[in-house]
Amino acid sequence: MTTTLLKFEELTVQQLYEVLQLRAEVFVVEQDCVYQDIDGYDDQAYHVLIYDQATLVAYTRILPPGSYFDELSIGRVLVKKTHRLLNLGHKLMTTSLEFAQELYPGSVIKISAQKYLIKFYESHGFVSFGKGYLEDGIPHIGMKRC
């Protein structure tokens, strides 16, 4: 497995295609959720890509403070279905948190977490706050990590 951190302008056309394809595969098809994935924030983000050989199998994007939230944010967290039993989600999140800390030292990280993943994010130091809400028809909750 290889991990790469790239700014939007550093992504090749092929890498961008793979990212968008995998995000659609997980968030639109698997979760049966019609929503606007290409939301205008990708060009402000750093992109974390994990490849197994030549296949993109895990991904997040890191958004700087003041772009999506006032705080730093990590979103679009996903692992390809074929690789979910490999504990790759934890590796992806740990790596993304390390990159976020290198890029924006000492920043509070705010995420919009799908409620069924609360325990996963808590295991990475996040704490829930506020009331839950629906985002694109899926129950979410705000979480922060200081």
C-alpha positions as CSV (number, residue, x, y, z in Angstrom):
1,M,0.0,0.0,0.0
2,T,1.2,3.5,-0.8
3,T,-0.1,6.7,0.6
4,T,0.1,10.1,-1.1
5,L,-0.8,13.6,-0.1
6,L,-1.5,16.0,-3.0
7,K,-2.9,19.5,-3.5
8,F,-5.7,19.7,-6.0
9,E,-3.4,21.1,-8.7
10,E,-1.0,18.2,-8.2
11,L,-3.5,15.5,-8.9
12,T,-3.2,14.1,-12.4
13,V,-6.3,13.8,-14.5
14,Q,-6.3,10.0,-13.9
15,Q,-6.0,10.4,-10.1
16,L,-8.9,13.0,-10.1
17,Y,-11.0,10.5,-12.1
18,E,-10.2,7.7,-9.7
19,V,-11.1,9.9,-6.7
20,L,-14.4,11.0,-8.1
21,Q,-15.2,7.5,-9.3
22,L,-14.5,6.0,-5.8
23,R,-16.5,8.7,-4.0
24,A,-19.5,8.1,-6.3
25,E,-19.1,4.3,-5.8
26,V,-19.2,4.6,-2.0
27,F,-21.4,7.7,-1.3
28,V,-23.8,7.6,-4.2
29,V,-24.2,4.0,-5.2
30,E,-23.5,2.1,-1.9
31,Q,-25.2,4.5,0.3
32,D,-28.0,5.1,-2.2
33,C,-27.6,8.9,-1.7
34,V,-28.2,11.3,-4.5
35,Y,-26.2,14.4,-3.6
36,Q,-23.8,17.0,-5.0
37,D,-20.4,15.3,-4.4
38,I,-18.5,17.8,-6.6
39,D,-19.2,20.7,-4.2
40,G,-16.6,23.3,-5.1
41,Y,-14.2,22.6,-2.2
42,D,-11.9,20.0,-3.9
43,D,-9.7,22.7,-5.3
44,Q,-9.0,24.1,-1.8
45,A,-8.2,20.7,-0.3
46,Y,-5.3,18.4,0.2
47,H,-6.1,14.9,-0.9
48,V,-5.0,11.8,0.8
49,L,-4.9,8.8,-1.5
50,I,-4.0,5.2,-0.5
51,Y,-3.3,2.8,-3.3
52,D,-3.1,-1.0,-3.3
53,Q,-0.9,-1.6,-6.4
54,A,-2.5,0.6,-9.0
55,T,-6.0,0.7,-7.4
56,L,-7.2,3.6,-5.3
57,V,-8.6,1.9,-2.2
58,A,-9.0,4.7,0.4
59,Y,-9.3,8.5,0.4
60,T,-9.9,11.6,2.4
61,R,-9.7,15.3,1.8
62,I,-8.3,17.9,4.2
63,L,-9.9,21.3,4.0
64,P,-8.0,24.3,5.5
65,P,-9.6,26.4,8.3
66,G,-12.0,28.9,6.9
67,S,-12.9,26.9,3.8
68,Y,-15.8,24.5,4.7
69,F,-15.9,25.2,8.4
70,D,-14.1,27.9,10.5
71,E,-11.9,25.0,11.7
72,L,-9.7,22.6,9.8
73,S,-11.8,19.7,8.5
74,I,-11.3,16.2,7.2
75,G,-14.0,14.8,5.0
76,R,-15.0,12.4,2.3
77,V,-13.5,9.6,4.4
78,L,-13.9,6.3,2.6
79,V,-12.4,2.9,2.0
80,K,-13.3,0.8,-1.0
81,K,-15.7,-2.1,-0.1
82,T,-13.2,-4.7,-1.1
83,H,-10.6,-3.4,1.4
84,R,-12.8,-2.7,4.5
85,L,-11.8,-5.8,6.4
86,L,-8.1,-4.8,6.4
87,N,-8.4,-2.1,9.1
88,L,-7.6,0.4,6.4
89,G,-10.1,3.0,7.8
90,H,-8.0,3.4,10.9
91,K,-4.8,3.7,8.9
92,L,-6.4,6.3,6.6
93,M,-7.7,8.4,9.5
94,T,-4.4,8.2,11.5
95,T,-2.5,9.2,8.4
96,S,-4.9,12.0,7.5
97,L,-4.7,13.4,11.1
98,E,-0.9,13.3,10.9
99,F,-0.9,15.2,7.6
100,A,-3.4,17.7,8.9
101,Q,-1.2,18.3,12.0
102,E,1.8,18.8,9.7
103,L,-0.1,21.2,7.5
104,Y,-1.9,23.2,10.2
105,P,-0.1,22.6,13.5
106,G,-2.3,22.9,16.6
107,S,-5.6,23.3,14.7
108,V,-8.9,22.1,16.0
109,I,-10.4,19.7,13.5
110,K,-14.2,19.7,13.0
111,I,-16.0,17.0,11.0
112,S,-19.5,16.2,10.0
113,A,-19.7,12.5,10.9
114,Q,-22.2,9.9,9.8
115,K,-23.8,8.8,13.1
116,Y,-23.1,5.1,12.7
117,L,-19.3,6.0,12.7
118,I,-19.3,7.9,16.0
119,K,-17.3,5.1,17.8
120,F,-14.8,5.0,14.9
121,Y,-14.1,8.8,15.2
122,E,-14.1,8.7,19.0
123,S,-11.3,6.1,18.7
124,H,-9.3,8.9,16.9
125,G,-9.9,11.5,19.6
126,F,-13.1,13.2,18.3
127,V,-15.9,14.2,20.6
128,S,-19.5,14.7,19.5
129,F,-21.2,18.1,20.0
130,G,-24.7,19.5,19.4
131,K,-27.7,17.7,18.1
132,G,-27.7,15.3,15.3
133,Y,-29.0,16.4,11.9
134,L,-29.7,15.0,8.4
135,E,-27.2,15.7,5.7
136,D,-28.2,14.5,2.3
137,G,-30.8,12.3,4.0
138,I,-28.2,10.5,6.2
139,P,-28.1,11.1,10.0
140,H,-24.9,13.0,11.0
141,I,-23.4,14.7,14.0
142,G,-20.8,17.3,14.5
143,M,-17.5,16.2,16.1
144,K,-14.3,18.0,17.1
145,R,-10.8,17.0,17.9
146,C,-8.6,19.5,19.8
